[in-house]
Amino acid sequence: MRGDELAPTEPAVVDPAVVPVTTAASARAHVRTVVDARWGEGGDAEREQDVIDLLLVVSELVSNAIRHGGGLAGFEAAPARDGVRLAVHDHSDLVPAVAYGSGALPVGHHGSGYGWPLIIRLSRDLAIERRPGGGKTIRVLVPLPFTTEGRRARPSPPRSSPR
């Protein structure tokens, strides 16, 4: 191999033991590291919007585990072909009633109840599994359209009408 040839590289693997995840903020930082390690840092405004959507899902899942699930028992984030797979482990056996809902926004709520609709709208492949020692794991895939397989049609910017 000549020096000017590029060797194929494997996606970077981020060891969760290096980044202890105990809060929504540390989970978001960990996921940002996973995204940057797999797809590189930076990007355009559309890519940043996709990453912000991902970080919103992370915040909601981790906050729910802390607030309603008896505490965060573990957190995983792994790059996939078309986005990032998340797994959030908590200590509660209770499955949220709205987890398999339509994603409709709550009616009559004042400042709460928006987390699960947001998770449902921004992720797919939602699965909730009971953990052998008690508690549950919530798994989702958050698609990232800037990845080759995660592309989806984006709305075209508004055009000015001819006069």
Backbone torsions as a table, in degrees:
resi	resn	phi	psi	omega
1	MET	NA	130.5	177.7
2	ARG	-77.8	159.1	-177.4
3	GLY	-65.2	-24.6	-177.2
4	ASP	-90.0	-0.6	177.3
5	GLU	-84.9	146.9	178.3
6	LEU	-96.6	128.0	176.1
7	ALA	-79.7	144.5	176.8
8	PRO	-63.1	143.7	-179.3
9	THR	-114.7	147.6	174.8
10	GLU	-87.1	148.8	175.5
11	PRO	-58.6	141.3	179.5
12	ALA	-67.7	140.6	176.7
13	VAL	-109.5	126.8	179.9
14	VAL	-100.0	121.7	-178.1
15	ASP	-78.8	115.3	-178.7
16	PRO	-63.1	-20.3	177.9
17	ALA	-68.2	-26.0	179.2
18	VAL	-75.2	-31.9	-179.2
19	VAL	-115.8	92.2	179.8
20	PRO	-67.6	128.7	-178.4
21	VAL	-105.2	111.3	-179.2
22	THR	-128.7	-9.8	-178.5
23	THR	-138.3	167.9	175.3
24	ALA	-62.9	-37.8	-179.9
25	ALA	-64.5	-43.2	179.4
26	SER	-70.1	-30.6	175.8
27	ALA	-67.2	-42.9	177.8
28	ARG	-62.4	-43.2	179.0
29	ALA	-62.2	-41.5	178.9
30	HIS	-62.7	-45.0	-179.1
31	VAL	-65.8	-39.6	177.2
32	ARG	-59.8	-40.4	178.0
33	THR	-64.3	-41.8	178.5
34	VAL	-61.7	-46.3	-179.7
35	VAL	-62.7	-48.2	-178.3
36	ASP	-64.8	-36.4	179.6
37	ALA	-68.2	-35.0	-177.1
38	ARG	-84.5	-44.9	-172.0
39	TRP	-114.0	2.8	-179.6
40	GLY	88.4	158.1	-179.3
41	GLU	-82.5	160.1	173.7
42	GLY	78.8	-160.1	-178.6
43	GLY	128.2	-175.9	-176.9
44	ASP	-87.8	179.6	-177.4
45	ALA	-64.4	-35.7	179.0
46	GLU	-65.3	-41.6	178.1
47	ARG	-61.9	-42.8	-179.4
48	GLU	-63.1	-36.5	175.9
49	GLN	-61.2	-42.2	179.1
50	ASP	-63.0	-41.9	179.9
51	VAL	-67.8	-37.9	176.9
52	ILE	-62.4	-41.5	175.8
53	ASP	-59.4	-44.0	177.1
54	LEU	-58.7	-46.7	-178.1
55	LEU	-66.6	-30.8	174.6
56	LEU	-64.2	-43.6	178.1
57	VAL	-62.6	-44.0	177.7
58	VAL	-57.0	-49.6	-179.2
59	SER	-58.2	-45.5	-178.2
60	GLU	-65.4	-46.2	-178.9
61	LEU	-63.5	-45.4	-178.5
62	VAL	-69.1	-42.4	178.2
63	SER	-61.7	-40.9	177.7
64	ASN	-62.8	-41.4	178.9
65	ALA	-61.7	-42.0	-178.8
66	ILE	-70.7	-45.9	-173.2
67	ARG	-79.9	-39.3	-171.9
68	HIS	-119.1	-10.7	-173.3
69	GLY	-108.0	17.9	178.8
70	GLY	75.7	11.8	178.4
71	GLY	110.1	158.5	179.8
72	LEU	-80.3	121.7	179.9
73	ALA	-100.2	-13.9	179.2
74	GLY	173.0	161.2	-178.6
75	PHE	-148.8	135.3	177.6
76	GLU	-133.7	143.3	174.2
77	ALA	-140.7	126.0	-177.9
78	ALA	-136.3	133.4	176.6
79	PRO	-66.7	142.8	175.6
80	ALA	-125.8	171.6	-179.3
81	ARG	-55.6	-38.1	-172.7
82	ASP	-117.1	17.1	178.5
83	GLY	162.0	-148.1	-179.5
84	VAL	-126.4	129.4	174.8
85	ARG	-90.7	131.5	179.7
86	LEU	-117.2	145.0	171.6
87	ALA	-136.3	124.4	179.5
88	VAL	-119.4	122.9	-178.1
89	HIS	-105.2	136.0	175.4
90	ASP	-132.7	-175.4	-174.4
91	HIS	-103.0	2.5	-177.2
92	SER	-102.5	140.7	175.8
93	ASP	-85.0	-10.5	-176.1
94	LEU	-74.4	130.7	177.0
95	VAL	-95.1	126.1	-179.9
96	PRO	-60.0	131.5	-177.7
97	ALA	-60.5	-31.1	-176.4
98	VAL	-85.8	-4.0	-174.8
99	ALA	-60.3	-32.0	180.0
100	TYR	-108.2	26.1	-179.3
101	GLY	-77.7	-171.3	-175.8
102	SER	-82.9	-15.4	-174.2
103	GLY	90.4	6.5	178.6
104	ALA	-68.4	143.6	178.5
105	LEU	-69.4	149.8	-178.8
106	PRO	-66.8	149.3	177.4
107	VAL	-103.2	129.2	175.0
108	GLY	80.7	3.4	177.2
109	HIS	-83.6	147.6	179.3
110	HIS	-118.7	84.4	174.4
111	GLY	92.8	3.8	177.4
112	SER	-143.2	166.4	178.4
113	GLY	90.9	10.8	-177.6
114	TYR	-97.6	-11.6	-175.2
115	GLY	-62.1	-53.9	-178.0
116	TRP	-65.5	-41.8	174.8
117	PRO	-57.7	-38.3	177.8
118	LEU	-64.5	-45.8	178.9
119	ILE	-59.7	-46.0	-178.6
120	ILE	-62.8	-41.5	-177.7
121	ARG	-72.0	-32.9	-173.2
122	LEU	-99.2	-7.3	-178.0
123	SER	-128.2	174.8	174.7
124	ARG	-146.8	178.2	-178.4
125	ASP	56.4	41.2	179.0
126	LEU	-67.6	128.9	176.1
127	ALA	-140.8	139.2	176.5
128	ILE	-122.7	122.8	-176.2
129	GLU	-122.8	140.2	173.8
130	ARG	-76.0	139.8	178.0
131	ARG	-90.4	142.3	-176.7
132	PRO	-55.2	-37.0	-178.7
133	GLY	-90.7	9.9	-177.4
134	GLY	105.4	153.9	-176.6
135	GLY	90.7	-170.5	-178.0
136	LYS	-145.2	165.7	173.3
137	THR	-123.8	130.7	175.5
138	ILE	-107.9	123.1	-179.2
139	ARG	-116.5	138.1	175.0
140	VAL	-144.6	159.2	168.1
141	LEU	-111.6	126.3	173.8
142	VAL	-103.8	110.6	-178.9
143	PRO	-66.7	143.0	174.6
144	LEU	-119.8	104.7	-174.9
145	PRO	-59.6	-21.3	-179.4
146	PHE	-76.0	-10.1	174.2
147	THR	-81.0	155.1	-176.1
148	THR	-56.2	-49.8	-176.5
149	GLU	-82.1	-14.4	-177.5
150	GLY	-92.6	3.6	-176.5
151	ARG	-62.2	140.4	173.3
152	ARG	-137.5	160.6	-179.8
153	ALA	-66.9	129.6	175.4
154	ARG	-99.1	145.4	176.8
155	PRO	-63.4	141.0	177.2
156	SER	-71.7	148.1	176.9
157	PRO	-63.4	149.4	-179.6
158	PRO	-60.9	139.3	176.9
159	ARG	-103.4	146.6	175.6
160	SER	-76.1	140.5	-178.0
161	SER	-76.3	146.6	178.3
162	PRO	-65.0	147.3	-177.7
163	ARG	-100.7	NA	NA
